[in-house]
């Protein structure tokens, strides 16, 4: 059998000139804040989202878990592998994540939150009017660990899942819905690693099991210095899709909630072909999921399912009506 060499495709040079001007303040961020993000690959903004909004998101999540509100067909409701067979239906303690909530109006209002989107545009846009696209949405309800350590998330790079570039014009906004610290499994980041290439990923060999799509960087160097991002409710960390990050086990007695959205610069981002790259295996897994659930993702009869299509079906414009680019 002929061997295939998998490569990493970087397209940081897509744009003919820099999109973000790091030498001047943005609409809401100072030069120092923008430079910190450029150097470290993440930026923590305190009190970014108010308590009333957080309560609104939490109430909606609870209503979905208790089946008082019917979720859109496109939204994925997930359980932790260690509690997947727990026999307490219609309860918040059985659901650990909802994903792809672009069609859920209350939860998607987070993606349109002006204090969040202002920061996003300052970090991946050329002006406060930059058009942005919500690409990936999640509300995470990290469960207390059962002792099998399945509540932890291995160190990874989000870019492994994304077939668009340039990577520098994509960003995640991740907001704490309550106090988050080391005990209940805060985010862990390795500052500066956003400048490294995308690494091969795979499922870690964990004795207690691994949740679906919890990929890890292969042969990860455990000696790399980590920073623990401890947060209060409403604090939001913005980070680059190439940044090494993960989270520890939730060793507290309660669930830990956060809501997040990955955004891309709509005007300067393009889909790429990942065939023959280290993303190909991941692409095949995601395409297979879409093929098995065509109605959930509104796949039309006879429509060819591709990695690009899987993301086009789930993305949504923020504050604009474009749909051609992404």
C-alpha positions as a Markdown table, in Angstrom:
| # | Residue | x | y | z |
|---|---|---|---|---|
| 1 | Unk | 0.0 | 0.0 | 0.0 |
| 2 | Unk | 1.3 | 3.4 | -0.9 |
| 3 | Unk | 2.0 | 5.6 | 2.1 |
| 4 | Unk | 0.4 | 9.0 | 2.4 |
| 5 | Unk | 2.1 | 11.9 | 4.0 |
| 6 | Unk | -0.3 | 14.1 | 5.9 |
| 7 | Unk | 0.5 | 17.7 | 5.9 |
| 8 | Unk | -0.7 | 20.8 | 7.6 |
| 9 | Unk | -2.0 | 23.6 | 5.5 |
| 10 | Unk | -1.6 | 27.1 | 6.9 |
| 11 | Unk | -3.1 | 30.0 | 5.0 |
| 12 | Unk | -2.1 | 32.9 | 7.2 |
| 13 | Unk | -1.1 | 34.6 | 4.0 |
| 14 | Unk | -4.6 | 34.6 | 2.4 |
| 15 | Unk | -5.0 | 38.3 | 2.8 |
| 16 | Unk | -2.7 | 40.6 | 0.8 |
| 17 | Unk | -2.3 | 42.9 | 3.7 |
| 18 | Unk | -2.9 | 42.6 | 7.5 |
| 19 | Unk | -6.6 | 42.8 | 8.4 |
| 20 | Unk | -6.1 | 43.7 | 12.1 |
| 21 | Unk | -4.2 | 46.8 | 13.1 |
| 22 | Unk | -2.5 | 45.8 | 16.3 |
| 23 | Unk | -0.8 | 49.2 | 16.8 |
| 24 | Unk | -4.0 | 51.2 | 17.5 |
| 25 | Unk | -6.8 | 50.8 | 20.1 |
| 26 | Unk | -10.0 | 49.1 | 18.8 |
| 27 | Unk | -13.6 | 50.1 | 19.6 |
| 28 | Unk | -13.4 | 48.6 | 23.1 |
| 29 | Unk | -9.9 | 47.2 | 23.5 |
| 30 | Unk | -6.7 | 49.1 | 24.3 |
| 31 | Unk | -3.5 | 48.6 | 22.3 |
| 32 | Unk | -2.1 | 46.7 | 25.3 |
| 33 | Unk | -5.0 | 44.3 | 25.3 |
| 34 | Unk | -4.8 | 43.7 | 21.5 |
| 35 | Unk | -1.0 | 43.2 | 21.8 |
| 36 | Unk | -1.5 | 40.7 | 24.7 |
| 37 | Unk | -3.8 | 38.6 | 22.5 |
| 38 | Unk | -1.5 | 38.7 | 19.6 |
| 39 | Unk | 1.4 | 37.5 | 21.7 |
| 40 | Unk | -0.3 | 35.0 | 23.9 |
| 41 | Unk | -3.3 | 33.8 | 21.8 |
| 42 | Unk | -5.9 | 34.6 | 24.4 |
| 43 | Unk | -7.4 | 37.5 | 26.3 |
| 44 | Unk | -9.5 | 37.5 | 29.4 |
| 45 | Unk | -12.1 | 40.3 | 29.6 |
| 46 | Unk | -13.7 | 40.7 | 33.0 |
| 47 | Unk | -17.5 | 41.4 | 33.4 |
| 48 | Unk | -18.1 | 41.0 | 29.7 |
| 49 | Unk | -21.6 | 39.6 | 30.0 |
| 50 | Unk | -24.1 | 40.7 | 32.6 |
| 51 | Unk | -25.9 | 38.5 | 35.2 |
| 52 | Unk | -29.3 | 39.1 | 33.7 |
| 53 | Unk | -28.2 | 37.7 | 30.4 |
| 54 | Unk | -26.5 | 34.7 | 32.0 |
| 55 | Unk | -29.7 | 33.9 | 33.9 |
| 56 | Unk | -31.6 | 34.0 | 30.6 |
| 57 | Unk | -29.2 | 31.5 | 29.0 |
| 58 | Unk | -29.3 | 29.2 | 32.1 |
| 59 | Unk | -33.1 | 29.3 | 32.3 |
| 60 | Unk | -33.4 | 28.4 | 28.6 |
| 61 | Unk | -30.9 | 25.5 | 29.1 |
| 62 | Unk | -32.8 | 24.2 | 32.0 |
| 63 | Unk | -36.1 | 24.4 | 30.1 |
| 64 | Unk | -34.5 | 22.4 | 27.2 |
| 65 | Unk | -33.1 | 19.8 | 29.6 |
| 66 | Unk | -36.5 | 19.4 | 31.3 |
| 67 | Unk | -38.3 | 19.3 | 27.9 |
| 68 | Unk | -40.4 | 22.3 | 28.7 |
| 69 | Unk | -39.0 | 23.9 | 25.5 |
| 70 | Unk | -38.5 | 21.9 | 22.3 |
| 71 | Unk | -35.0 | 22.3 | 21.0 |
| 72 | Unk | -34.5 | 22.9 | 17.2 |
| 73 | Unk | -33.9 | 19.8 | 15.2 |
| 74 | Unk | -30.4 | 21.0 | 14.4 |
| 75 | Unk | -29.3 | 21.3 | 18.0 |
| 76 | Unk | -27.3 | 18.4 | 19.5 |
| 77 | Unk | -28.0 | 17.5 | 23.1 |
| 78 | Unk | -25.1 | 15.4 | 24.7 |
| 79 | Unk | -24.4 | 13.4 | 27.8 |
| 80 | Unk | -21.0 | 12.5 | 29.4 |
| 81 | Unk | -19.9 | 9.0 | 28.7 |
| 82 | Unk | -19.9 | 8.2 | 32.4 |
| 83 | Unk | -23.5 | 9.2 | 32.9 |
| 84 | Unk | -25.0 | 8.4 | 29.5 |
| 85 | Unk | -27.1 | 5.6 | 31.0 |
| 86 | Unk | -28.2 | 7.5 | 34.0 |
| 87 | Unk | -32.0 | 6.9 | 34.5 |
| 88 | Unk | -33.1 | 10.4 | 35.5 |
| 89 | Unk | -34.7 | 11.8 | 32.3 |
| 90 | Unk | -35.9 | 15.4 | 31.8 |
| 91 | Unk | -33.3 | 16.7 | 34.2 |
| 92 | Unk | -30.4 | 19.1 | 34.0 |
| 93 | Unk | -28.1 | 16.6 | 35.7 |
| 94 | Unk | -28.2 | 14.3 | 32.6 |
| 95 | Unk | -27.2 | 16.8 | 30.0 |
| 96 | Unk | -23.6 | 17.9 | 29.8 |
| 97 | Unk | -23.6 | 19.9 | 26.6 |
| 98 | Unk | -25.9 | 21.4 | 23.9 |
| 99 | Unk | -24.2 | 22.2 | 20.6 |
| 100 | Unk | -25.1 | 23.9 | 17.4 |
| 101 | Unk | -27.8 | 26.2 | 18.9 |
| 102 | Unk | -27.7 | 28.7 | 16.0 |
| 103 | Unk | -31.5 | 28.2 | 15.5 |
| 104 | Unk | -32.3 | 28.5 | 19.2 |
| 105 | Unk | -33.2 | 32.2 | 19.6 |
| 106 | Unk | -32.5 | 32.7 | 23.3 |
| 107 | Unk | -29.2 | 30.9 | 23.3 |
| 108 | Unk | -28.1 | 32.4 | 20.0 |
| 109 | Unk | -28.6 | 35.9 | 21.5 |
| 110 | Unk | -25.4 | 35.2 | 23.3 |
| 111 | Unk | -23.6 | 35.2 | 19.9 |
| 112 | Unk | -25.1 | 38.5 | 19.1 |
| 113 | Unk | -24.3 | 40.1 | 22.5 |
| 114 | Unk | -22.7 | 43.5 | 21.7 |
| 115 | Unk | -20.1 | 43.4 | 24.4 |
| 116 | Unk | -18.9 | 40.0 | 23.1 |
| 117 | Unk | -19.0 | 40.9 | 19.4 |
| 118 | Unk | -17.3 | 44.3 | 19.9 |
| 119 | Unk | -14.3 | 42.4 | 21.3 |
| 120 | Unk | -14.4 | 39.8 | 18.6 |
| 121 | Unk | -14.3 | 42.5 | 15.9 |
| 122 | Unk | -11.4 | 44.2 | 17.6 |
| 123 | Unk | -9.4 | 41.0 | 17.5 |
| 124 | Unk | -10.3 | 39.5 | 14.1 |
| 125 | Unk | -11.7 | 42.5 | 12.2 |
| 126 | Unk | -10.5 | 45.7 | 10.5 |
| 127 | Unk | -13.2 | 47.9 | 11.9 |
| 128 | Unk | -16.3 | 47.9 | 14.3 |
| 129 | Unk | -18.4 | 47.2 | 11.1 |
| 130 | Unk | -16.5 | 44.0 | 10.2 |
| 131 | Unk | -19.0 | 41.2 | 9.3 |
| 132 | Unk | -18.6 | 38.1 | 11.4 |
| 133 | Unk | -20.1 | 34.6 | 11.2 |
| 134 | Unk | -21.0 | 32.4 | 14.2 |
| 135 | Unk | -19.4 | 29.1 | 13.2 |
| 136 | Unk | -19.7 | 26.8 | 16.2 |
| 137 | Unk | -21.9 | 27.2 | 19.3 |
| 138 | Unk | -21.9 | 25.4 | 22.7 |
| 139 | Unk | -23.3 | 25.5 | 26.2 |
| 140 | Unk | -21.2 | 23.3 | 28.4 |
| 141 | Unk | -22.6 | 21.8 | 31.6 |
| 142 | Unk | -19.5 | 20.1 | 32.9 |
| 143 | Unk | -20.6 | 17.4 | 35.4 |
| 144 | Unk | -19.0 | 16.5 | 38.7 |
| 145 | Unk | -16.5 | 13.8 | 37.9 |
| 146 | Unk | -17.6 | 10.3 | 38.7 |
| 147 | Unk | -14.0 | 9.2 | 39.5 |
| 148 | Unk | -13.3 | 8.1 | 36.0 |
| 149 | Unk | -11.9 | 11.5 | 35.0 |
| 150 | Unk | -14.2 | 11.7 | 31.9 |
| 151 | Unk | -15.1 | 15.3 | 32.7 |
| 152 | Unk | -11.7 | 16.5 | 31.8 |
| 153 | Unk | -10.9 | 17.7 | 28.2 |
| 154 | Unk | -7.5 | 16.8 | 26.8 |
| 155 | Unk | -5.2 | 19.5 | 25.5 |
| 156 | Unk | -6.1 | 20.2 | 21.9 |
| 157 | Unk | -6.4 | 22.8 | 19.1 |
| 158 | Unk | -9.9 | 23.7 | 17.9 |
| 159 | Unk | -8.5 | 24.3 | 14.4 |
| 160 | Unk | -8.4 | 20.5 | 13.9 |
| 161 | Unk | -12.2 | 20.7 | 13.3 |
| 162 | Unk | -12.3 | 23.8 | 11.1 |
| 163 | Unk | -11.9 | 23.7 | 7.3 |
| 164 | Unk | -11.5 | 27.4 | 6.7 |
| 165 | Unk | -8.6 | 29.9 | 6.8 |
| 166 | Unk | -6.8 | 32.1 | 7.7 |
| 167 | Unk | -6.8 | 30.8 | 11.2 |
| 168 | Unk | -5.8 | 34.2 | 12.6 |
| 169 | Unk | -9.3 | 35.5 | 11.6 |
| 170 | Unk | -11.2 | 33.0 | 13.7 |
| 171 | Unk | -11.7 | 33.3 | 17.5 |
| 172 | Unk | -13.6 | 31.7 | 20.3 |
| 173 | Unk | -15.5 | 33.7 | 22.9 |
| 174 | Unk | -16.0 | 31.5 | 26.0 |
| 175 | Unk | -18.1 | 33.0 | 28.9 |
| 176 | Unk | -18.2 | 31.7 | 32.4 |
| 177 | Unk | -21.9 | 31.3 | 33.6 |
| 178 | Unk | -20.7 | 30.9 | 37.2 |
| 179 | Unk | -17.5 | 30.9 | 39.2 |
| 180 | Unk | -14.9 | 28.7 | 37.4 |
| 181 | Unk | -11.7 | 27.6 | 39.0 |
| 182 | Unk | -9.2 | 24.8 | 39.2 |
| 183 | Unk | -11.5 | 22.7 | 41.4 |
| 184 | Unk | -14.4 | 22.6 | 39.0 |
| 185 | Unk | -12.3 | 22.3 | 35.8 |
| 186 | Unk | -11.3 | 25.8 | 34.5 |
| 187 | Unk | -9.7 | 26.2 | 31.1 |
| 188 | Unk | -6.0 | 25.6 | 30.8 |
| 189 | Unk | -4.0 | 27.3 | 28.1 |
| 190 | Unk | -0.4 | 27.3 | 26.9 |
| 191 | Unk | 0.4 | 31.0 | 26.1 |
| 192 | Unk | 2.0 | 31.6 | 22.7 |
| 193 | Unk | 1.2 | 28.2 | 21.2 |
| 194 | Unk | -1.2 | 29.8 | 18.6 |
| 195 | Unk | 1.9 | 30.5 | 16.5 |
| 196 | Unk | 2.7 | 26.8 | 16.2 |
| 197 | Unk | 1.4 | 24.6 | 13.4 |
| 198 | Unk | -1.6 | 22.5 | 13.7 |
| 199 | Unk | -0.7 | 19.1 | 15.4 |
| 200 | Unk | -1.9 | 15.6 | 14.7 |
| 201 | Unk | -4.8 | 14.7 | 17.0 |
| 202 | Unk | -6.5 | 11.5 | 18.1 |
| 203 | Unk | -8.4 | 10.1 | 21.0 |
| 204 | Unk | -6.4 | 9.7 | 24.2 |
| 205 | Unk | -6.0 | 6.3 | 25.7 |
| 206 | Unk | -7.9 | 6.9 | 29.0 |
| 207 | Unk | -9.0 | 4.1 | 31.1 |
| 208 | Unk | -12.3 | 5.6 | 32.2 |
| 209 | Unk | -13.4 | 6.4 | 28.6 |
| 210 | Unk | -13.4 | 9.5 | 26.4 |
| 211 | Unk | -16.3 | 11.6 | 25.3 |
| 212 | Unk | -17.1 | 11.8 | 21.6 |
| 213 | Unk | -15.0 | 14.4 | 19.7 |
| 214 | Unk | -12.7 | 15.0 | 22.7 |
| 215 | Unk | -9.6 | 14.8 | 20.6 |
| 216 | Unk | -6.1 | 15.3 | 22.0 |
| 217 | Unk | -2.8 | 16.5 | 20.6 |
| 218 | Unk | -0.8 | 13.4 | 19.9 |
| 219 | Unk | 2.5 | 13.0 | 21.8 |
| 220 | Unk | 1.7 | 16.1 | 23.8 |
| 221 | Unk | 4.6 | 17.6 | 25.8 |
| 222 | Unk | 3.3 | 17.6 | 29.4 |
| 223 | Unk | 6.2 | 19.8 | 30.5 |
| 224 | Unk | 4.8 | 22.9 | 28.6 |
| 225 | Unk | 3.8 | 25.6 | 31.1 |
| 226 | Unk | 0.1 | 26.0 | 31.5 |
| 227 | Unk | -1.9 | 28.9 | 32.7 |
| 228 | Unk | -5.2 | 28.3 | 34.6 |
| 229 | Unk | -7.9 | 30.7 | 33.5 |
| 230 | Unk | -10.0 | 31.2 | 36.6 |
| 231 | Unk | -13.1 | 33.3 | 36.1 |
| 232 | Unk | -16.1 | 34.8 | 37.7 |
| 233 | Unk | -19.6 | 34.7 | 36.2 |
| 234 | Unk | -19.7 | 36.9 | 33.1 |
| 235 | Unk | -16.0 | 36.9 | 32.5 |
| 236 | Unk | -15.1 | 36.0 | 28.9 |
| 237 | Unk | -11.9 | 34.5 | 27.5 |
| 238 | Unk | -11.3 | 35.0 | 23.8 |
| 239 | Unk | -8.8 | 32.6 | 22.3 |
| 240 | Unk | -7.2 | 31.7 | 19.0 |
| 241 | Unk | -8.2 | 28.3 | 17.3 |
| 242 | Unk | -4.6 | 27.1 | 17.3 |
| 243 | Unk | -4.0 | 27.7 | 21.0 |
| 244 | Unk | -3.2 | 24.6 | 23.0 |
| 245 | Unk | -6.0 | 24.4 | 25.6 |
| 246 | Unk | -8.1 | 22.0 | 27.6 |
| 247 | Unk | -9.7 | 21.6 | 31.0 |
| 248 | Unk | -9.3 | 19.5 | 34.1 |
| 249 | Unk | -11.8 | 17.2 | 35.8 |
| 250 | Unk | -14.6 | 18.8 | 37.7 |
| 251 | Unk | -13.7 | 17.8 | 41.3 |
| 252 | Unk | -16.5 | 19.9 | 42.9 |
| 253 | Unk | -20.0 | 18.7 | 43.8 |
| 254 | Unk | -21.8 | 20.8 | 41.3 |
| 255 | Unk | -22.0 | 21.2 | 37.5 |
| 256 | Unk | -19.9 | 23.9 | 35.9 |
| 257 | Unk | -21.5 | 26.0 | 33.1 |
| 258 | Unk | -20.0 | 28.1 | 30.3 |
| 259 | Unk | -21.4 | 29.3 | 27.0 |
| 260 | Unk | -19.3 | 29.8 | 23.8 |
| 261 | Unk | -19.2 | 30.7 | 20.2 |
| 262 | Unk | -16.5 | 30.5 | 17.5 |
| 263 | Unk | -16.6 | 33.4 | 15.1 |
| 264 | Unk | -14.9 | 33.9 | 11.7 |
| 265 | Unk | -14.3 | 37.1 | 9.8 |
| 266 | Unk | -16.9 | 36.7 | 7.1 |
| 267 | Unk | -15.3 | 38.9 | 4.5 |
| 268 | Unk | -11.8 | 37.5 | 4.6 |
| 269 | Unk | -12.3 | 33.8 | 5.4 |
| 270 | Unk | -12.4 | 31.0 | 2.8 |
| 271 | Unk | -13.1 | 27.3 | 3.0 |
| 272 | Unk | -10.2 | 25.0 | 2.1 |
| 273 | Unk | -9.9 | 21.4 | 1.0 |
| 274 | Unk | -8.4 | 19.3 | 3.8 |
| 275 | Unk | -7.8 | 16.1 | 1.8 |
| 276 | Unk | -4.3 | 14.9 | 2.3 |
| 277 | Unk | -3.8 | 17.0 | 5.5 |
| 278 | Unk | -3.9 | 16.0 | 9.1 |
| 279 | Unk | -7.5 | 17.2 | 9.2 |
| 280 | Unk | -8.7 | 14.6 | 6.8 |
| 281 | Unk | -9.5 | 11.9 | 9.4 |
| 282 | Unk | -11.5 | 14.4 | 11.5 |
| 283 | Unk | -13.3 | 15.5 | 8.4 |
| 284 | Unk | -14.4 | 12.0 | 7.6 |
| 285 | Unk | -15.7 | 11.4 | 11.1 |
| 286 | Unk | -17.8 | 14.6 | 11.0 |
| 287 | Unk | -19.1 | 13.9 | 7.5 |
| 288 | Unk | -20.2 | 10.5 | 8.6 |
| 289 | Unk | -22.2 | 11.9 | 11.5 |
| 290 | Unk | -24.0 | 14.3 | 9.1 |
| 291 | Unk | -24.8 | 11.5 | 6.7 |
| 292 | Unk | -26.3 | 9.5 | 9.5 |
| 293 | Unk | -28.6 | 12.4 | 10.5 |
| 294 | Unk | -29.5 | 14.2 | 7.3 |
| 295 | Unk | -32.8 | 15.6 | 8.7 |
| 296 | Unk | -31.2 | 17.1 | 11.7 |
| 297 | Unk | -28.8 | 19.1 | 9.6 |
| 298 | Unk | -31.3 | 19.9 | 6.8 |
| 299 | Unk | -29.4 | 18.0 | 4.1 |
| 300 | Unk | -31.4 | 18.1 | 0.9 |
| 301 | Unk | -32.2 | 14.9 | -0.9 |
| 302 | Unk | -29.3 | 14.0 | -3.2 |
| 303 | Unk | -27.0 | 16.7 | -1.8 |
| 304 | Unk | -23.4 | 15.6 | -1.5 |
| 305 | Unk | -22.2 | 15.8 | 2.1 |
| 306 | Unk | -18.8 | 17.4 | 2.5 |
| 307 | Unk | -16.7 | 18.8 | 5.3 |
| 308 | Unk | -17.4 | 22.3 | 4.0 |
| 309 | Unk | -21.2 | 21.7 | 3.8 |
| 310 | Unk | -21.3 | 20.3 | 7.3 |
| 311 | Unk | -20.1 | 23.8 | 8.5 |
| 312 | Unk | -22.2 | 25.8 | 6.1 |
| 313 | Unk | -25.3 | 24.1 | 7.4 |
| 314 | Unk | -24.4 | 25.0 | 11.0 |
| 315 | Unk | -23.0 | 28.6 | 10.7 |
| 316 | Unk | -25.1 | 31.7 | 10.9 |
| 317 | Unk | -24.4 | 35.4 | 10.2 |
| 318 | Unk | -24.2 | 37.8 | 13.1 |
| 319 | Unk | -25.7 | 41.2 | 12.5 |
| 320 | Unk | -25.7 | 40.8 | 8.7 |
| 321 | Unk | -27.5 | 38.7 | 6.1 |
| 322 | Unk | -24.6 | 37.3 | 4.1 |
| 323 | Unk | -24.5 | 33.5 | 3.5 |
| 324 | Unk | -22.3 | 33.1 | 0.4 |
| 325 | Unk | -18.8 | 33.1 | 1.9 |
| 326 | Unk | -19.4 | 30.8 | 4.9 |
